[in-house]
Amino acid sequence: RSSLAEAFRIVRTNLAFMLGAKHKSSVIFVTSTTSGEGKSFVSTNLSRILAMSGKKVLLLGADIRSPKVLDYLGLSYLQHTNIGITQYLINPDMDIDNIIIKKPESYQFDIIYSGYVAPNPAELLMNGYFDSIIQYGRENYDYVIVDTAPVSLVTDTLLIANNADLTIYVTRANYLDKRMLNVPKELYEEGK
């Protein structure tokens, strides 16, 4: 009932408008220019609000350099007992269903967390197996929310951007230097 919850309901309504009725399942990337702008905050809260509307939601922690999703949800202890995206990208023979954390605690959505921090994240994301995770999400969920890496610091998000039906670009007021707004402007103009 808070104003913040209402703001996320407005985002949910706008997403439905932007996506239209054409998608049975939608993949939404959440990114920003730099770290600390609120990607994980938006991803986790958007997942909650979509799940509250009765949708089946999968939250992917795809920032495999600086994972934050489980921390934001107060579930960081799960990273010691679960495997994630990194382990799947290294060993794609495993069943994707085995890396999903099913509705942990009071949350009404599923999570695939980033996994161990790898020394070669860009190479792992380029190997093509991330597409398999997205495809699994499309086949089994109404929404796949992907918390990604910031685009001005690393190439990771651009390597997998073709999987997104829609991208939410987060900018934080009184935090991001306004000159950095050229980054999303150029990405938009270049069709990236």
LUMKOL-587349 format. One line per field, with one value per residue (C-alpha): residue number from 1; residue in three letters; x negated, y, z negated. Coordinates in steps of 0.25 Angstrom, whole numbers, plus 2048, in hexadecimal, padded with zeros to 3 digits. Layout:
REM LUMKOL-587349
seq <- NUM_...
type <- ALA_...
u <- X_...
v <- Y_...
w <- Z_...
//
This chain:
REM LUMKOL-587349
seq <- 1_2_3_4_5_6_7_8_9_10_11_12_13_14_15_16_17_18_19_20_21_22_23_24_25_26_27_28_29_30_31_32_33_34_35_36_37_38_39_40_41_42_43_44_45_46_47_48_49_50_51_52_53_54_55_56_57_58_59_60_61_62_63_64_65_66_67_68_69_70_71_72_73_74_75_76_77_78_79_80_81_82_83_84_85_86_87_88_89_90_91_92_93_94_95_96_97_98_99_100_101_102_103_104_105_106_107_108_109_110_111_112_113_114_115_116_117_118_119_120_121_122_123_124_125_126_127_128_129_130_131_132_133_134_135_136_137_138_139_140_141_142_143_144_145_146_147_148_149_150_151_152_153_154_155_156_157_158_159_160_161_162_163_164_165_166_167_168_169_170_171_172_173_174_175_176_177_178_179_180_181_182_183_184_185_186_187_188_189_190_191_192
type <- ARG_SER_SER_LEU_ALA_GLU_ALA_PHE_ARG_ILE_VAL_ARG_THR_ASN_LEU_ALA_PHE_MET_LEU_GLY_ALA_LYS_HIS_LYS_SER_SER_VAL_ILE_PHE_VAL_THR_SER_THR_THR_SER_GLY_GLU_GLY_LYS_SER_PHE_VAL_SER_THR_ASN_LEU_SER_ARG_ILE_LEU_ALA_MET_SER_GLY_LYS_LYS_VAL_LEU_LEU_LEU_GLY_ALA_ASP_ILE_ARG_SER_PRO_LYS_VAL_LEU_ASP_TYR_LEU_GLY_LEU_SER_TYR_LEU_GLN_HIS_THR_ASN_ILE_GLY_ILE_THR_GLN_TYR_LEU_ILE_ASN_PRO_ASP_MET_ASP_ILE_ASP_ASN_ILE_ILE_ILE_LYS_LYS_PRO_GLU_SER_TYR_GLN_PHE_ASP_ILE_ILE_TYR_SER_GLY_TYR_VAL_ALA_PRO_ASN_PRO_ALA_GLU_LEU_LEU_MET_ASN_GLY_TYR_PHE_ASP_SER_ILE_ILE_GLN_TYR_GLY_ARG_GLU_ASN_TYR_ASP_TYR_VAL_ILE_VAL_ASP_THR_ALA_PRO_VAL_SER_LEU_VAL_THR_ASP_THR_LEU_LEU_ILE_ALA_ASN_ASN_ALA_ASP_LEU_THR_ILE_TYR_VAL_THR_ARG_ALA_ASN_TYR_LEU_ASP_LYS_ARG_MET_LEU_ASN_VAL_PRO_LYS_GLU_LEU_TYR_GLU_GLU_GLY_LYS
u <- 800_7F4_7F1_7E5_7EE_7F8_7EC_7E9_7F7_7F7_7EA_7F1_7FD_7F3_7EC_7F9_7FC_7EE_7EE_7FC_804_7FA_7F1_7F5_7E9_7E0_7D1_7CE_7C0_7BD_7B0_7A9_79D_795_796_79E_7A9_7B4_7B4_7B6_7BF_7C8_7C7_7CA_7D6_7DB_7DB_7E3_7EE_7EF_7F0_7FB_803_804_7F9_7EE_7E1_7D3_7C8_7BA_7AE_7A6_79B_791_786_78D_799_7A3_7B1_7B0_7AB_7B6_7C0_7B9_7B6_7A7_7A6_7AC_79F_798_7A2_7A6_79F_7A2_7A0_791_791_79B_793_787_78E_79B_79E_7A4_7B3_7B8_7C3_7B8_7B2_7C0_7C3_7D2_7DA_7D0_7D6_7E1_7DE_7E8_7DE_7D3_7C4_7B8_7AC_79F_797_788_781_779_76C_771_77F_780_77B_785_790_78C_78B_79A_79F_7A6_7B0_7B4_7B7_7C0_7C7_7CA_7D0_7D8_7DE_7E1_7E4_7ED_7E1_7D2_7CC_7BD_7B4_7A8_79B_799_797_78C_782_783_788_78F_79D_79B_797_7A4_7AD_7B3_7BB_7C3_7D1_7D0_7C5_7C7_7BC_7BA_7B4_7B3_7B6_7AB_7A2_79E_796_7A0_795_796_7A4_79D_79A_7A9_7AB_7A0_7A5_7B3_7AE_7A5_7B0_7A9
v <- 800_809_814_80B_7FF_808_80D_7FE_7FB_807_801_7F4_7FA_802_7F5_7EE_7FA_7F9_7EA_7EA_7DD_7D6_7CF_7C3_7C4_7D1_7D3_7E0_7E5_7EF_7F6_804_80C_809_801_806_80C_802_7F6_7EB_7F4_7F6_7E7_7E1_7EA_7E9_7DA_7DB_7E4_7DB_7CF_7D6_7D8_7C8_7C7_7BD_7C4_7C0_7C9_7C7_7CD_7CF_7D9_7CE_7D8_7DE_7D6_7DD_7D6_7CD_7D8_7E1_7D6_7D2_7C5_7C5_7B8_7B1_7B3_7A9_79E_7A1_7A2_7AD_7B3_7B2_7A3_7A0_7A8_7A0_793_794_785_787_789_798_794_790_79E_7A5_7A9_7A6_7B1_7B3_7B7_7C1_7C4_7C0_7BF_7B6_7BB_7B6_7BE_7C1_7B6_7B7_7C4_7BF_7C4_7C5_7C9_7CF_7C2_7BA_7C3_7C2_7B3_7B2_7AA_7B7_7B6_7A8_7AE_7B9_7AF_7A7_7B3_7B6_7A8_7A8_7B6_7C2_7CC_7CA_7D6_7D7_7DF_7E2_7E9_7F8_7FB_806_7FD_7F0_7E9_7DE_7E4_7E8_7D9_7D4_7E0_7D9_7D0_7DC_7DF_7EC_7F3_7FC_805_80A_818_81D_82C_833_828_826_831_837_836_827_828_828_819_814_81F_819_80B_80F_816_80A_800_7F9
w <- 800_800_80B_80F_811_819_822_825_828_832_838_839_841_84A_84D_851_85A_860_862_868_869_873_868_861_859_858_855_84E_84C_841_843_840_844_837_82A_81F_827_822_82C_822_81A_826_82B_81D_81B_829_827_81A_820_82D_824_81B_828_82A_834_834_833_834_82F_835_82E_83B_835_834_830_824_820_817_819_80D_804_807_804_7F7_7FD_7FE_7F6_802_80A_802_804_813_820_82A_838_838_835_840_84A_846_847_84F_84E_841_840_840_836_82C_82B_828_81A_819_812_806_7F9_7FA_809_814_81F_823_824_82B_824_82B_825_822_827_833_838_846_846_854_85A_852_857_865_866_869_85D_857_862_85D_850_856_85F_853_84C_858_858_849_844_848_845_844_83D_840_836_83F_83E_840_84F_84E_846_84D_859_853_854_863_866_861_865_871_867_861_866_85E_856_84A_849_83B_838_82A_827_81F_822_830_837_841_84C_84B_851_85E_85C_85D_868_870_86E_872_87F_882_880_875
//
